[in-house]
Each structure stands twice: as structure tokens, then as C-alpha cells.
Amino acid sequence: MGWDYDVSKVTIPYFMTSGTGKTDDVDVPDITKDFAGVCPLEAVITNYNSISDDVEKVRARATGAEHEDMLVRSDGYMTAWMLYQLCGDEEAAKVFVSDDAEILHNSNWQDIEKND
């Protein structure tokens, strides 16, 4: 959207979400030349890769969700992320941590990457 920001400055655990619908990802050939949506996959990947691997980070896209759906669609995972990060909740951590993390098996989410 043309906003200047530098996600490489993020130094705290980061959970990045977006949807796969047309409001988030129009699927244009070059996101630098055409509006690609609010949060296209290419930008999400670039942002994820710009954050240091020393920072715990997760990226995931809600399958079939439009941008305006994300508040509701990501609520459960956002709550689990906050419980895990802010309260040390070990049950909530299972959603994100390990090679068998729950988010990896949820068909409602795709394009998941994490570095735990």
C-alpha cells in the first residue's frame, strides 16, 4: 500500500496473519507495480524473512478469508498466542511450538511458517 515501515526492527515474538481472499491478495504478477491487496503472500513472506531468526515468529494465512474477516477468523489463535507469550501458558504454546504444532494441521490455515 506504499507505507514505509521496517519490520527488521521487530525484536519481540511476532504472529503475522492475513487472509487468502481478494482483499488481502489479488495475485498480481508484480506487487511493486500494481495494487496486490492489503496483505499479499509475497509481502507476508518478505516481512517474515526480514525479521531476525532470533525472534520467535509465525506467519499463517486464513484460507478463504477476506481482510475484514480476519478479526474473527484469527481470534482463537491470537488469544492462544497472547496466552503463550504473555502468560507462559504451555497448553496454548502447543498451537505454535514443535514440528507437530496444532496450527500445522488446521486445514483452515495455509502458507504457515514458523521458527520455533
Biopython code that builds the backbone (N, CA, C, O; Angstrom):
import numpy as np
from Bio.PDB.StructureBuilder import StructureBuilder

atoms = [
    (1, "MET", "N", (0.820, -1.190, 0.000)),
    (1, "MET", "CA", (0.000, 0.000, 0.000)),
    (1, "MET", "C", (0.862, 1.252, 0.000)),
    (1, "MET", "O", (0.345, 2.365, 0.085)),
    (2, "GLY", "N", (2.175, 1.073, -0.094)),
    (2, "GLY", "CA", (3.055, 2.218, -0.202)),
    (2, "GLY", "C", (3.489, 2.818, 1.116)),
    (2, "GLY", "O", (4.113, 3.880, 1.129)),
    (3, "TRP", "N", (3.175, 2.164, 2.236)),
    (3, "TRP", "CA", (3.582, 2.693, 3.537)),
    (3, "TRP", "C", (5.022, 2.304, 3.811)),
    (3, "TRP", "O", (5.447, 1.191, 3.501)),
    (4, "ASP", "N", (5.768, 3.231, 4.395)),
    (4, "ASP", "CA", (7.144, 2.932, 4.789)),
    (4, "ASP", "C", (7.150, 2.309, 6.177)),
    (4, "ASP", "O", (6.590, 2.868, 7.120)),
    (5, "TYR", "N", (7.774, 1.169, 6.294)),
    (5, "TYR", "CA", (7.950, 0.513, 7.588)),
    (5, "TYR", "C", (9.142, -0.430, 7.474)),
    (5, "TYR", "O", (9.564, -0.792, 6.376)),
    (6, "ASP", "N", (9.667, -0.815, 8.611)),
    (6, "ASP", "CA", (10.850, -1.674, 8.636)),
    (6, "ASP", "C", (10.636, -2.770, 9.673)),
    (6, "ASP", "O", (10.919, -2.580, 10.856)),
    (7, "VAL", "N", (10.136, -3.912, 9.224)),
    (7, "VAL", "CA", (9.861, -4.997, 10.171)),
    (7, "VAL", "C", (11.127, -5.644, 10.707)),
    (7, "VAL", "O", (11.058, -6.427, 11.655)),
    (8, "SER", "N", (12.273, -5.341, 10.132)),
    (8, "SER", "CA", (13.521, -5.885, 10.673)),
    (8, "SER", "C", (13.804, -5.333, 12.070)),
    (8, "SER", "O", (14.656, -5.860, 12.786)),
    (9, "LYS", "N", (13.098, -4.281, 12.456)),
    (9, "LYS", "CA", (13.275, -3.703, 13.789)),
    (9, "LYS", "C", (12.455, -4.427, 14.857)),
    (9, "LYS", "O", (12.586, -4.127, 16.043)),
    (10, "VAL", "N", (11.606, -5.382, 14.447)),
    (10, "VAL", "CA", (10.810, -6.143, 15.412)),
    (10, "VAL", "C", (11.748, -7.033, 16.224)),
    (10, "VAL", "O", (12.539, -7.791, 15.664)),
    (11, "THR", "N", (11.650, -6.932, 17.548)),
    (11, "THR", "CA", (12.534, -7.711, 18.425)),
    (11, "THR", "C", (11.757, -8.543, 19.450)),
    (11, "THR", "O", (12.353, -9.145, 20.343)),
    (12, "ILE", "N", (10.444, -8.574, 19.324)),
    (12, "ILE", "CA", (9.605, -9.347, 20.240)),
    (12, "ILE", "C", (8.873, -10.425, 19.440)),
    (12, "ILE", "O", (8.739, -10.296, 18.223)),
    (13, "PRO", "N", (8.400, -11.480, 20.094)),
    (13, "PRO", "CA", (7.684, -12.535, 19.366)),
    (13, "PRO", "C", (6.562, -11.960, 18.513)),
    (13, "PRO", "O", (5.838, -11.055, 18.928)),
    (14, "TYR", "N", (6.439, -12.513, 17.303)),
    (14, "TYR", "CA", (5.553, -11.928, 16.298)),
    (14, "TYR", "C", (4.715, -13.006, 15.624)),
    (14, "TYR", "O", (5.253, -13.977, 15.091)),
    (15, "PHE", "N", (3.397, -12.832, 15.650)),
    (15, "PHE", "CA", (2.461, -13.715, 14.962)),
    (15, "PHE", "C", (1.779, -12.908, 13.870)),
    (15, "PHE", "O", (1.015, -11.986, 14.157)),
    (16, "MET", "N", (2.050, -13.249, 12.637)),
    (16, "MET", "CA", (1.593, -12.495, 11.474)),
    (16, "MET", "C", (0.489, -13.287, 10.767)),
    (16, "MET", "O", (0.691, -14.444, 10.396)),
    (17, "THR", "N", (-0.683, -12.655, 10.581)),
    (17, "THR", "CA", (-1.780, -13.328, 9.897)),
    (17, "THR", "C", (-2.313, -12.469, 8.756)),
    (17, "THR", "O", (-2.177, -11.246, 8.755)),
    (18, "SER", "N", (-2.909, -13.130, 7.806)),
    (18, "SER", "CA", (-3.635, -12.467, 6.724)),
    (18, "SER", "C", (-4.596, -13.494, 6.143)),
    (18, "SER", "O", (-4.599, -14.659, 6.541)),
    (19, "GLY", "N", (-5.402, -13.049, 5.207)),
    (19, "GLY", "CA", (-6.334, -13.953, 4.542)),
    (19, "GLY", "C", (-5.876, -14.256, 3.132)),
    (19, "GLY", "O", (-4.945, -13.631, 2.624)),
    (20, "THR", "N", (-6.530, -15.216, 2.500)),
    (20, "THR", "CA", (-6.206, -15.561, 1.117)),
    (20, "THR", "C", (-7.196, -14.946, 0.130)),
    (20, "THR", "O", (-7.033, -15.095, -1.081)),
    (21, "GLY", "N", (-8.215, -14.259, 0.634)),
    (21, "GLY", "CA", (-9.229, -13.655, -0.234)),
    (21, "GLY", "C", (-8.679, -12.488, -1.041)),
    (21, "GLY", "O", (-7.553, -12.044, -0.819)),
    (22, "LYS", "N", (-9.468, -12.003, -1.965)),
    (22, "LYS", "CA", (-9.033, -10.954, -2.894)),
    (22, "LYS", "C", (-8.732, -9.608, -2.228)),
    (22, "LYS", "O", (-7.988, -8.805, -2.791)),
    (23, "THR", "N", (-9.290, -9.344, -1.048)),
    (23, "THR", "CA", (-8.959, -8.076, -0.400)),
    (23, "THR", "C", (-7.550, -8.103, 0.173)),
    (23, "THR", "O", (-6.903, -7.061, 0.277)),
    (24, "ASP", "N", (-7.071, -9.282, 0.546)),
    (24, "ASP", "CA", (-5.705, -9.398, 1.057)),
    (24, "ASP", "C", (-4.701, -9.750, -0.029)),
    (24, "ASP", "O", (-3.545, -9.336, 0.054)),
    (25, "ASP", "N", (-5.108, -10.501, -1.044)),
    (25, "ASP", "CA", (-4.153, -10.961, -2.049)),
    (25, "ASP", "C", (-4.819, -11.061, -3.413)),
    (25, "ASP", "O", (-5.549, -12.012, -3.689)),
    (26, "VAL", "N", (-4.562, -10.071, -4.264)),
    (26, "VAL", "CA", (-5.148, -10.015, -5.600)),
    (26, "VAL", "C", (-4.398, -10.928, -6.573)),
    (26, "VAL", "O", (-4.912, -11.238, -7.648)),
    (27, "ASP", "N", (-3.188, -11.360, -6.205)),
    (27, "ASP", "CA", (-2.370, -12.250, -7.036)),
    (27, "ASP", "C", (-1.961, -11.586, -8.349)),
    (27, "ASP", "O", (-2.203, -12.113, -9.435)),
    (28, "VAL", "N", (-1.338, -10.421, -8.222)),
    (28, "VAL", "CA", (-0.811, -9.724, -9.402)),
    (28, "VAL", "C", (0.630, -10.180, -9.653)),
    (28, "VAL", "O", (1.295, -10.644, -8.727)),
    (29, "PRO", "N", (1.117, -10.054, -10.885)),
    (29, "PRO", "CA", (2.474, -10.513, -11.203)),
    (29, "PRO", "C", (3.585, -9.759, -10.464)),
    (29, "PRO", "O", (4.612, -10.352, -10.133)),
    (30, "ASP", "N", (3.394, -8.471, -10.204)),
    (30, "ASP", "CA", (4.448, -7.670, -9.565)),
    (30, "ASP", "C", (3.806, -6.711, -8.565)),
    (30, "ASP", "O", (3.164, -5.733, -8.947)),
    (31, "ILE", "N", (3.990, -7.006, -7.283)),
    (31, "ILE", "CA", (3.329, -6.186, -6.255)),
    (31, "ILE", "C", (3.930, -4.796, -6.142)),
    (31, "ILE", "O", (3.360, -3.933, -5.473)),
    (32, "THR", "N", (5.062, -4.561, -6.777)),
    (32, "THR", "CA", (5.645, -3.214, -6.750)),
    (32, "THR", "C", (5.038, -2.317, -7.827)),
    (32, "THR", "O", (5.215, -1.099, -7.796)),
    (33, "LYS", "N", (4.323, -2.919, -8.781)),
    (33, "LYS", "CA", (3.750, -2.134, -9.885)),
    (33, "LYS", "C", (2.240, -2.003, -9.806)),
    (33, "LYS", "O", (1.679, -1.012, -10.274)),
    (34, "ASP", "N", (1.575, -2.990, -9.219)),
    (34, "ASP", "CA", (0.119, -2.989, -9.149)),
    (34, "ASP", "C", (-0.334, -3.241, -7.718)),
    (34, "ASP", "O", (0.353, -3.905, -6.942)),
    (35, "PHE", "N", (-1.508, -2.697, -7.381)),
    (35, "PHE", "CA", (-2.072, -2.967, -6.056)),
    (35, "PHE", "C", (-2.322, -4.466, -5.942)),
    (35, "PHE", "O", (-3.028, -5.051, -6.763)),
    (36, "ALA", "N", (-1.742, -5.075, -4.925)),
    (36, "ALA", "CA", (-1.794, -6.528, -4.776)),
    (36, "ALA", "C", (-2.719, -6.971, -3.651)),
    (36, "ALA", "O", (-2.809, -8.161, -3.351)),
    (37, "GLY", "N", (-3.400, -6.027, -3.033)),
    (37, "GLY", "CA", (-4.234, -6.342, -1.887)),
    (37, "GLY", "C", (-3.616, -5.769, -0.626)),
    (37, "GLY", "O", (-2.511, -5.228, -0.656)),
    (38, "VAL", "N", (-4.322, -5.888, 0.467)),
    (38, "VAL", "CA", (-3.852, -5.331, 1.731)),
    (38, "VAL", "C", (-2.638, -6.091, 2.253)),
    (38, "VAL", "O", (-1.732, -5.493, 2.834)),
    (39, "CYS", "N", (-2.616, -7.391, 2.051)),
    (39, "CYS", "CA", (-1.574, -8.222, 2.653)),
    (39, "CYS", "C", (-1.240, -9.417, 1.752)),
    (39, "CYS", "O", (-1.498, -10.556, 2.140)),
    (40, "PRO", "N", (-0.678, -9.189, 0.568)),
    (40, "PRO", "CA", (-0.400, -10.293, -0.353)),
    (40, "PRO", "C", (0.674, -11.244, 0.181)),
    (40, "PRO", "O", (1.552, -10.844, 0.945)),
    (41, "LEU", "N", (0.587, -12.495, -0.231)),
    (41, "LEU", "CA", (1.522, -13.511, 0.251)),
    (41, "LEU", "C", (2.972, -13.094, 0.057)),
    (41, "LEU", "O", (3.790, -13.289, 0.956)),
    (42, "GLU", "N", (3.307, -12.530, -1.085)),
    (42, "GLU", "CA", (4.686, -12.120, -1.340)),
    (42, "GLU", "C", (5.184, -11.131, -0.282)),
    (42, "GLU", "O", (6.322, -11.231, 0.177)),
    (43, "ALA", "N", (4.335, -10.185, 0.100)),
    (43, "ALA", "CA", (4.706, -9.209, 1.123)),
    (43, "ALA", "C", (4.816, -9.870, 2.494)),
    (43, "ALA", "O", (5.708, -9.540, 3.275)),
    (44, "VAL", "N", (3.913, -10.798, 2.785)),
    (44, "VAL", "CA", (3.951, -11.506, 4.069)),
    (44, "VAL", "C", (5.252, -12.292, 4.194)),
    (44, "VAL", "O", (5.897, -12.269, 5.242)),
    (45, "ILE", "N", (5.632, -12.982, 3.133)),
    (45, "ILE", "CA", (6.886, -13.754, 3.145)),
    (45, "ILE", "C", (8.078, -12.825, 3.312)),
    (45, "ILE", "O", (8.976, -13.105, 4.106)),
    (46, "THR", "N", (8.093, -11.724, 2.572)),
    (46, "THR", "CA", (9.192, -10.760, 2.676)),
    (46, "THR", "C", (9.299, -10.211, 4.091)),
    (46, "THR", "O", (10.395, -10.118, 4.644)),
    (47, "ASN", "N", (8.164, -9.846, 4.678)),
    (47, "ASN", "CA", (8.172, -9.312, 6.039)),
    (47, "ASN", "C", (8.652, -10.366, 7.031)),
    (47, "ASN", "O", (9.472, -10.069, 7.900)),
    (48, "TYR", "N", (8.157, -11.574, 6.912)),
    (48, "TYR", "CA", (8.576, -12.663, 7.801)),
    (48, "TYR", "C", (10.094, -12.846, 7.715)),
    (48, "TYR", "O", (10.775, -12.926, 8.738)),
    (49, "ASN", "N", (10.611, -12.910, 6.499)),
    (49, "ASN", "CA", (12.049, -13.118, 6.305)),
    (49, "ASN", "C", (12.885, -11.933, 6.768)),
    (49, "ASN", "O", (14.075, -12.092, 7.037)),
    (50, "SER", "N", (12.289, -10.754, 6.866)),
    (50, "SER", "CA", (13.018, -9.560, 7.312)),
    (50, "SER", "C", (13.208, -9.519, 8.820)),
    (50, "SER", "O", (14.085, -8.812, 9.317)),
    (51, "ILE", "N", (12.400, -10.264, 9.542)),
    (51, "ILE", "CA", (12.524, -10.324, 11.000)),
    (51, "ILE", "C", (13.623, -11.315, 11.345)),
    (51, "ILE", "O", (13.678, -12.410, 10.786)),
    (52, "SER", "N", (14.486, -10.933, 12.256)),
    (52, "SER", "CA", (15.601, -11.789, 12.651)),
    (52, "SER", "C", (15.116, -13.165, 13.089)),
    (52, "SER", "O", (14.060, -13.295, 13.708)),
    (53, "ASP", "N", (15.894, -14.186, 12.762)),
    (53, "ASP", "CA", (15.564, -15.536, 13.211)),
    (53, "ASP", "C", (15.767, -15.705, 14.713)),
    (53, "ASP", "O", (15.395, -16.734, 15.277)),
    (54, "ASP", "N", (16.353, -14.708, 15.361)),
    (54, "ASP", "CA", (16.468, -14.727, 16.826)),
    (54, "ASP", "C", (15.129, -14.424, 17.490)),
    (54, "ASP", "O", (14.955, -14.668, 18.684)),
    (55, "VAL", "N", (14.190, -13.896, 16.722)),
    (55, "VAL", "CA", (12.852, -13.555, 17.209)),
    (55, "VAL", "C", (11.919, -14.722, 16.902)),
    (55, "VAL", "O", (11.877, -15.200, 15.769)),
    (56, "GLU", "N", (11.172, -15.184, 17.903)),
    (56, "GLU", "CA", (10.176, -16.220, 17.632)),
    (56, "GLU", "C", (9.091, -15.610, 16.752)),
    (56, "GLU", "O", (8.518, -14.571, 17.078)),
    (57, "LYS", "N", (8.822, -16.273, 15.632)),
    (57, "LYS", "CA", (7.871, -15.708, 14.683)),
    (57, "LYS", "C", (7.074, -16.818, 14.006)),
    (57, "LYS", "O", (7.553, -17.934, 13.804)),
    (58, "VAL", "N", (5.838, -16.462, 13.665)),
    (58, "VAL", "CA", (4.932, -17.372, 12.968)),
    (58, "VAL", "C", (4.188, -16.547, 11.932)),
    (58, "VAL", "O", (3.776, -15.420, 12.207)),
    (59, "ARG", "N", (4.016, -17.107, 10.739)),
    (59, "ARG", "CA", (3.141, -16.484, 9.748)),
    (59, "ARG", "C", (2.151, -17.532, 9.282)),
    (59, "ARG", "O", (2.496, -18.706, 9.145)),
    (60, "ALA", "N", (0.914, -17.104, 9.036)),
    (60, "ALA", "CA", (-0.130, -18.016, 8.567)),
    (60, "ALA", "C", (-1.230, -17.214, 7.899)),
    (60, "ALA", "O", (-1.524, -16.086, 8.295)),
    (61, "ARG", "N", (-1.842, -17.817, 6.865)),
    (61, "ARG", "CA", (-2.951, -17.154, 6.177)),
    (61, "ARG", "C", (-4.223, -17.972, 6.352)),
    (61, "ARG", "O", (-4.216, -19.192, 6.188)),
    (62, "ALA", "N", (-5.299, -17.298, 6.683)),
    (62, "ALA", "CA", (-6.594, -17.953, 6.859)),
    (62, "ALA", "C", (-7.176, -18.249, 5.477)),
    (62, "ALA", "O", (-7.416, -17.338, 4.685)),
    (63, "THR", "N", (-7.394, -19.512, 5.203)),
    (63, "THR", "CA", (-7.885, -19.960, 3.911)),
    (63, "THR", "C", (-9.271, -19.391, 3.614)),
    (63, "THR", "O", (-10.203, -19.563, 4.400)),
    (64, "GLY", "N", (-9.395, -18.723, 2.489)),
    (64, "GLY", "CA", (-10.675, -18.183, 2.042)),
    (64, "GLY", "C", (-11.150, -16.938, 2.764)),
    (64, "GLY", "O", (-12.258, -16.469, 2.503)),
    (65, "ALA", "N", (-10.355, -16.393, 3.655)),
    (65, "ALA", "CA", (-10.772, -15.223, 4.437)),
    (65, "ALA", "C", (-10.450, -13.926, 3.712)),
    (65, "ALA", "O", (-9.376, -13.767, 3.133)),
    (66, "GLU", "N", (-11.394, -13.011, 3.756)),
    (66, "GLU", "CA", (-11.157, -11.654, 3.274)),
    (66, "GLU", "C", (-10.547, -10.848, 4.423)),
    (66, "GLU", "O", (-10.594, -11.269, 5.579)),
    (67, "HIS", "N", (-9.984, -9.701, 4.099)),
    (67, "HIS", "CA", (-9.315, -8.888, 5.121)),
    (67, "HIS", "C", (-10.250, -8.558, 6.284)),
    (67, "HIS", "O", (-9.848, -8.623, 7.446)),
    (68, "GLU", "N", (-11.495, -8.205, 5.973)),
    (68, "GLU", "CA", (-12.434, -7.834, 7.037)),
    (68, "GLU", "C", (-12.863, -9.025, 7.894)),
    (68, "GLU", "O", (-13.473, -8.831, 8.945)),
    (69, "ASP", "N", (-12.557, -10.246, 7.468)),
    (69, "ASP", "CA", (-12.881, -11.454, 8.249)),
    (69, "ASP", "C", (-11.818, -11.771, 9.291)),
    (69, "ASP", "O", (-12.063, -12.570, 10.195)),
    (70, "MET", "N", (-10.655, -11.166, 9.182)),
    (70, "MET", "CA", (-9.506, -11.599, 9.968)),
    (70, "MET", "C", (-9.651, -11.389, 11.471)),
    (70, "MET", "O", (-9.100, -12.169, 12.248)),
    (71, "LEU", "N", (-10.365, -10.375, 11.895)),
    (71, "LEU", "CA", (-10.535, -10.172, 13.331)),
    (71, "LEU", "C", (-11.197, -11.395, 13.961)),
    (71, "LEU", "O", (-10.758, -11.883, 15.002)),
    (72, "VAL", "N", (-12.239, -11.876, 13.330)),
    (72, "VAL", "CA", (-12.957, -13.041, 13.849)),
    (72, "VAL", "C", (-12.190, -14.328, 13.554)),
    (72, "VAL", "O", (-12.057, -15.181, 14.432)),
    (73, "ARG", "N", (-11.685, -14.477, 12.328)),
    (73, "ARG", "CA", (-11.031, -15.722, 11.927)),
    (73, "ARG", "C", (-9.747, -16.006, 12.706)),
    (73, "ARG", "O", (-9.401, -17.166, 12.927)),
    (74, "SER", "N", (-9.048, -14.963, 13.119)),
    (74, "SER", "CA", (-7.776, -15.186, 13.818)),
    (74, "SER", "C", (-7.900, -15.094, 15.334)),
    (74, "SER", "O", (-6.908, -15.275, 16.040)),
    (75, "ASP", "N", (-9.082, -14.819, 15.846)),
    (75, "ASP", "CA", (-9.267, -14.581, 17.280)),
    (75, "ASP", "C", (-8.744, -15.723, 18.160)),
    (75, "ASP", "O", (-8.028, -15.472, 19.130)),
    (76, "GLY", "N", (-9.084, -16.945, 17.841)),
    (76, "GLY", "CA", (-8.639, -18.077, 18.657)),
    (76, "GLY", "C", (-7.138, -18.210, 18.708)),
    (76, "GLY", "O", (-6.562, -18.437, 19.772)),
    (77, "TYR", "N", (-6.496, -18.068, 17.549)),
    (77, "TYR", "CA", (-5.042, -18.163, 17.503)),
    (77, "TYR", "C", (-4.370, -16.951, 18.143)),
    (77, "TYR", "O", (-3.338, -17.092, 18.799)),
    (78, "MET", "N", (-4.939, -15.777, 17.960)),
    (78, "MET", "CA", (-4.381, -14.590, 18.616)),
    (78, "MET", "C", (-4.463, -14.735, 20.143)),
    (78, "MET", "O", (-3.530, -14.380, 20.863)),
    (79, "THR", "N", (-5.581, -15.255, 20.612)),
    (79, "THR", "CA", (-5.734, -15.476, 22.059)),
    (79, "THR", "C", (-4.704, -16.488, 22.551)),
    (79, "THR", "O", (-4.073, -16.282, 23.587)),
    (80, "ALA", "N", (-4.534, -17.580, 21.808)),
    (80, "ALA", "CA", (-3.540, -18.588, 22.188)),
    (80, "ALA", "C", (-2.137, -17.997, 22.171)),
    (80, "ALA", "O", (-1.333, -18.284, 23.057)),
    (81, "TRP", "N", (-1.834, -17.164, 21.158)),
    (81, "TRP", "CA", (-0.515, -16.535, 21.068)),
    (81, "TRP", "C", (-0.249, -15.656, 22.298)),
    (81, "TRP", "O", (0.834, -15.700, 22.881)),
    (82, "MET", "N", (-1.247, -14.862, 22.678)),
    (82, "MET", "CA", (-1.084, -13.975, 23.838)),
    (82, "MET", "C", (-0.958, -14.786, 25.136)),
    (82, "MET", "O", (-0.138, -14.461, 25.995)),
    (83, "LEU", "N", (-1.761, -15.826, 25.275)),
    (83, "LEU", "CA", (-1.647, -16.676, 26.470)),
    (83, "LEU", "C", (-0.259, -17.306, 26.552)),
    (83, "LEU", "O", (0.344, -17.366, 27.623)),
    (84, "TYR", "N", (0.233, -17.770, 25.424)),
    (84, "TYR", "CA", (1.563, -18.376, 25.363)),
    (84, "TYR", "C", (2.651, -17.347, 25.645)),
    (84, "TYR", "O", (3.510, -17.574, 26.498)),
    (85, "GLN", "N", (2.624, -16.228, 24.943)),
    (85, "GLN", "CA", (3.698, -15.250, 25.058)),
    (85, "GLN", "C", (3.649, -14.428, 26.346)),
    (85, "GLN", "O", (4.692, -14.146, 26.935)),
    (86, "LEU", "N", (2.469, -14.046, 26.785)),
    (86, "LEU", "CA", (2.354, -13.155, 27.938)),
    (86, "LEU", "C", (2.177, -13.884, 29.267)),
    (86, "LEU", "O", (2.544, -13.367, 30.322)),
    (87, "CYS", "N", (1.611, -15.093, 29.204)),
    (87, "CYS", "CA", (1.326, -15.818, 30.443)),
    (87, "CYS", "C", (2.121, -17.106, 30.574)),
    (87, "CYS", "O", (2.053, -17.767, 31.611)),
    (88, "GLY", "N", (2.875, -17.475, 29.547)),
    (88, "GLY", "CA", (3.644, -18.704, 29.592)),
    (88, "GLY", "C", (2.774, -19.959, 29.589)),
    (88, "GLY", "O", (3.197, -21.008, 30.076)),
    (89, "ASP", "N", (1.576, -19.859, 29.049)),
    (89, "ASP", "CA", (0.626, -20.971, 29.037)),
    (89, "ASP", "C", (1.150, -22.093, 28.133)),
    (89, "ASP", "O", (1.232, -21.929, 26.915)),
    (90, "GLU", "N", (1.503, -23.230, 28.737)),
    (90, "GLU", "CA", (2.082, -24.341, 27.983)),
    (90, "GLU", "C", (1.075, -25.006, 27.052)),
    (90, "GLU", "O", (1.452, -25.508, 25.993)),
    (91, "GLU", "N", (-0.191, -25.015, 27.432)),
    (91, "GLU", "CA", (-1.226, -25.594, 26.575)),
    (91, "GLU", "C", (-1.391, -24.731, 25.317)),
    (91, "GLU", "O", (-1.494, -25.261, 24.210)),
    (92, "ALA", "N", (-1.415, -23.429, 25.485)),
    (92, "ALA", "CA", (-1.529, -22.523, 24.340)),
    (92, "ALA", "C", (-0.295, -22.616, 23.441)),
    (92, "ALA", "O", (-0.407, -22.467, 22.224)),
    (93, "ALA", "N", (0.866, -22.857, 24.018)),
    (93, "ALA", "CA", (2.102, -22.972, 23.239)),
    (93, "ALA", "C", (2.025, -24.115, 22.240)),
    (93, "ALA", "O", (2.641, -24.044, 21.177)),
    (94, "LYS", "N", (1.280, -25.166, 22.560)),
    (94, "LYS", "CA", (1.171, -26.330, 21.670)),
    (94, "LYS", "C", (0.572, -25.977, 20.312)),
    (94, "LYS", "O", (0.758, -26.709, 19.340)),
    (95, "VAL", "N", (-0.140, -24.868, 20.246)),
    (95, "VAL", "CA", (-0.708, -24.416, 18.968)),
    (95, "VAL", "C", (0.409, -24.034, 18.001)),
    (95, "VAL", "O", (0.252, -24.189, 16.790)),
    (96, "PHE", "N", (1.529, -23.538, 18.514)),
    (96, "PHE", "CA", (2.584, -22.965, 17.681)),
    (96, "PHE", "C", (3.922, -23.702, 17.743)),
    (96, "PHE", "O", (4.683, -23.668, 16.777)),
    (97, "VAL", "N", (4.218, -24.359, 18.847)),
    (97, "VAL", "CA", (5.553, -24.884, 19.093)),
    (97, "VAL", "C", (5.645, -26.364, 18.735)),
    (97, "VAL", "O", (4.740, -27.138, 19.046)),
    (98, "SER", "N", (6.700, -26.743, 18.105)),
    (98, "SER", "CA", (7.092, -28.108, 17.748)),
    (98, "SER", "C", (6.733, -28.412, 16.299)),
    (98, "SER", "O", (5.986, -27.681, 15.649)),
    (99, "ASP", "N", (7.287, -29.502, 15.825)),
    (99, "ASP", "CA", (7.009, -29.944, 14.460)),
    (99, "ASP", "C", (5.587, -30.473, 14.321)),
    (99, "ASP", "O", (5.104, -30.688, 13.210)),
    (100, "ASP", "N", (4.918, -30.684, 15.455)),
    (100, "ASP", "CA", (3.546, -31.196, 15.448)),
    (100, "ASP", "C", (2.562, -30.145, 15.962)),
    (100, "ASP", "O", (1.491, -30.490, 16.460)),
    (101, "ALA", "N", (2.919, -28.872, 15.845)),
    (101, "ALA", "CA", (2.068, -27.784, 16.343)),
    (101, "ALA", "C", (0.676, -27.862, 15.719)),
    (101, "ALA", "O", (0.533, -28.212, 14.548)),
    (102, "GLU", "N", (-0.326, -27.541, 16.492)),
    (102, "GLU", "CA", (-1.723, -27.642, 16.043)),
    (102, "GLU", "C", (-1.986, -26.843, 14.778)),
    (102, "GLU", "O", (-2.704, -27.315, 13.896)),
    (103, "ILE", "N", (-1.429, -25.658, 14.665)),
    (103, "ILE", "CA", (-1.689, -24.801, 13.504)),
    (103, "ILE", "C", (-1.267, -25.468, 12.193)),
    (103, "ILE", "O", (-1.848, -25.196, 11.142)),
    (104, "LEU", "N", (-0.271, -26.330, 12.254)),
    (104, "LEU", "CA", (0.220, -27.013, 11.060)),
    (104, "LEU", "C", (-0.780, -28.028, 10.511)),
    (104, "LEU", "O", (-0.698, -28.417, 9.346)),
    (105, "HIS", "N", (-1.722, -28.455, 11.349)),
    (105, "HIS", "CA", (-2.693, -29.476, 10.962)),
    (105, "HIS", "C", (-4.096, -28.916, 10.748)),
    (105, "HIS", "O", (-5.038, -29.677, 10.524)),
    (106, "ASN", "N", (-4.242, -27.605, 10.813)),
    (106, "ASN", "CA", (-5.551, -26.976, 10.679)),
    (106, "ASN", "C", (-5.776, -26.592, 9.214)),
    (106, "ASN", "O", (-5.098, -25.705, 8.695)),
    (107, "SER", "N", (-6.713, -27.249, 8.556)),
    (107, "SER", "CA", (-6.957, -27.012, 7.130)),
    (107, "SER", "C", (-7.542, -25.631, 6.843)),
    (107, "SER", "O", (-7.649, -25.235, 5.683)),
    (108, "ASN", "N", (-7.919, -24.900, 7.882)),
    (108, "ASN", "CA", (-8.425, -23.532, 7.699)),
    (108, "ASN", "C", (-7.295, -22.517, 7.573)),
    (108, "ASN", "O", (-7.543, -21.330, 7.363)),
    (109, "TRP", "N", (-6.062, -22.980, 7.700)),
    (109, "TRP", "CA", (-4.895, -22.100, 7.617)),
    (109, "TRP", "C", (-3.896, -22.683, 6.640)),
    (109, "TRP", "O", (-3.770, -23.902, 6.520)),
    (110, "GLN", "N", (-3.188, -21.815, 5.943)),
    (110, "GLN", "CA", (-2.207, -22.260, 4.951)),
    (110, "GLN", "C", (-1.011, -21.302, 4.930)),
    (110, "GLN", "O", (-1.007, -20.276, 5.610)),
    (111, "ASP", "N", (-0.010, -21.655, 4.145)),
    (111, "ASP", "CA", (1.197, -20.833, 3.981)),
    (111, "ASP", "C", (1.834, -20.537, 5.338)),
    (111, "ASP", "O", (2.242, -19.409, 5.616)),
    (112, "ILE", "N", (1.909, -21.559, 6.164)),
    (112, "ILE", "CA", (2.399, -21.418, 7.536)),
    (112, "ILE", "C", (3.917, -21.585, 7.554)),
    (112, "ILE", "O", (4.473, -22.499, 6.944)),
    (113, "GLU", "N", (4.553, -20.691, 8.257)),
    (113, "GLU", "CA", (5.986, -20.823, 8.518)),
    (113, "GLU", "C", (6.238, -20.375, 9.937)),
    (113, "GLU", "O", (5.629, -19.412, 10.405)),
    (114, "LYS", "N", (7.120, -21.054, 10.621)),
    (114, "LYS", "CA", (7.452, -20.707, 11.999)),
    (114, "LYS", "C", (8.883, -21.104, 12.256)),
    (114, "LYS", "O", (9.434, -21.951, 11.553)),
    (115, "ASN", "N", (9.482, -20.508, 13.244)),
    (115, "ASN", "CA", (10.894, -20.767, 13.502)),
    (115, "ASN", "C", (11.181, -21.231, 14.919)),
    (115, "ASN", "O", (12.285, -21.016, 15.419)),
    (116, "ASP", "N", (10.224, -21.857, 15.576)),
    (116, "ASP", "CA", (10.476, -22.309, 16.956)),
    (116, "ASP", "C", (11.478, -23.433, 17.013)),
    (116, "ASP", "O", (11.796, -23.922, 18.096)),
]
sb = StructureBuilder()
sb.init_structure("model")
sb.init_model(0)
sb.init_chain("A")
sb.init_seg("    ")
for serial, (resi, resn, name, xyz) in enumerate(atoms, 1):
    if name == "N":
        sb.init_residue(resn, " ", resi, " ")
    sb.init_atom(name, np.array(xyz, "f"), 0.0, 1.0, " ", f" {name:<3s}", serial, name[0])
structure = sb.get_structure()
